[in-house]
Amino acid sequence: MTETPPLHGIPFTTAGGDETTLADFGDKAFLIVNVASKCGLAPQYEQLEELQREYGGRGLQVIGFPCNQFMGQEPGSMEEILDYCAVNWGITFPIMDKVRVNGSHAAPLYKALKKTDNAERAKGPILWNFEKFLVTPKGDIHRFRPQTKPNEPEVIAAIEAALV
């Protein structure tokens, strides 16, 4: 029996107010993204949904965490956010409760994720909405900055490698 990676046991809150963990989703690869409806990068929702549809059957789970820390670009209620995601982008992957990703009140999951280097070998704060973390079933983490689109070759390659 394989040991569950520590990151998989960190609790977070669903849009409905229940506590859950990555482990509750099973032995999957996770693409964790801080999202915002009013952000210029919001069209990435479409690419995230495409990844969920294409790779979900092979073990990928995209999870969105709404965040209002960057210029107030996610001001709505959870009901408004979920409606926006469904109506505008046809989102089927789970959207969790709003979180803070930076600062002393950052969600515990994001505190752990931010310890990971990005492609430029820089750890630390989330720079903007739509920063992406791919967490493999073994607990390895790949970090992609907001400007890196979900369907870019480096993201696809990391997903493919995680699903082998």
N, C-alpha and C positions, 0 to 999 in steps of 0.2 A: 504494500500500500504506500502510495506516495504521500509525502507530507505536504499539507496545504501551505503555500507561500504566505508569509506574514501579511503582506498587503491585502490578500484575499479575505482576511478576517476583520478589516477595519470597517466599522459600521457607518452607514450613511442613510439618509431619509428619502423615501420615494415621494413622488408627487402627491400621493394619497396620505402621506404622513406616517407610513409604517417604516420601521427600521429594517435594513437589509445589509448584505455584504456581497462582494463579488463571489464568494464561495457559494452563496445561495443560488447563483445562476448556473452552477455546475462547472465542469472542467472545460473552460473555454478560453479563447483569446479575447481580450477586451480592448476596444478602441474607445477611450474615455476623452470626452471633449467638453470644454466649457463653452456654452452656446449663448447667443443673444439675438433676439428677434430684430432689433433695430440697428444691427451692425451691418456695415458694408460687406462683411464676409458671410452674411447669412445665406447666400446662394450655396455655400458649402453644405448646407442641410441636404440639398439634392444629392450631392456626391456621397455623403454619409449614408443616406438611405439606399443608394445604389450598392454601396459596399455591404450593407446589412442584407439586402436581397440576394446579392451574388454569393456572399461568403457565409451567411448565417447558417445554412445547412451543413457547412463544413466546420462549424464551431466558432465563428466570430460573433461577438455581441457588441454592437455599438451602444454606448450609453451617453446621453447628454445631461450635462449639469448646467442649468441656467445660472448666469452670473450677472449681476448689475454693477460690478465694480469698475467697469471701464466706460466712462462718460455716460453712465446711466442708460446703457443700451438694452437693458432687460427690465423695464420698469413695471411690467404687468403682473397681475396675480397669476397664480399657477393655472387657474382655469383659462385665462387669456393666453398664456404661453402654450398650453396644450392645444387650444383651439387654433392658434396661429400655426403651430407645427403640423397639425392634421390638415387644415384647410389649404395652406400655402405650399406645403412640401410633401404631404401624404406620408408623414413620418409614422413608421411602425415600431421603431426601436424605442426603448424606454427613456423617458425624460424624467429626471429625478427632481427633488425639491431644490429651490434656489440655494446656492452656496456662495461663500466668499472663497476665493482661491489664493489671495495674498493677505499678508498682515497677520497680526496675532490671533484674529478670529477666523482664520482660514479653516476650512473643513479638514478634519484629520486625514482623509484620503489624499487631499491635495498637498498637505504638508509632507506626506510621504512621497508622493509623485514628484514634487519639485526638487527632490534630492538627486534626480536623474539628469545626466548630461543630455543636451540636445546635440544635433549634428555638429554644431560649432564647439562642442565640449563645454558649454556654459550651463551650469546649474542655476537654480534660484527662481526668482519670481516669474509668474506667468506674465507674458508681455502684453497680451490682448486676448480678446475673445477668439475662440476656435483654435486654441492650442491643443494639440493631440498627443495622447499617450497610448501606445500599444503595449498592453500587458499580456505576456505569453502565459500559457498554462503553467509553465515552470516558475513564473514570477519575474522573468526578465522584462525590462521596460525599455521601450524605444520612444524618444520624444521628438515631436515635430512642431515647429513654430507655426503661428497662425497663418502666415502667408503660404505655407506648404499646403496645397490642396489635397484633400483625402484621396484623390485618384492619381496622384503623381507616382512615378515609377518607384521611388524610394519607399513610399508608404505601402504600395502594392507588394513590393518585394519582401518587406518586413512581415506583412500579413501572411503571404504565401509561406514564408519560412516558419512562422508560428503555427501554422495549421498542418504542417507535415506530420 
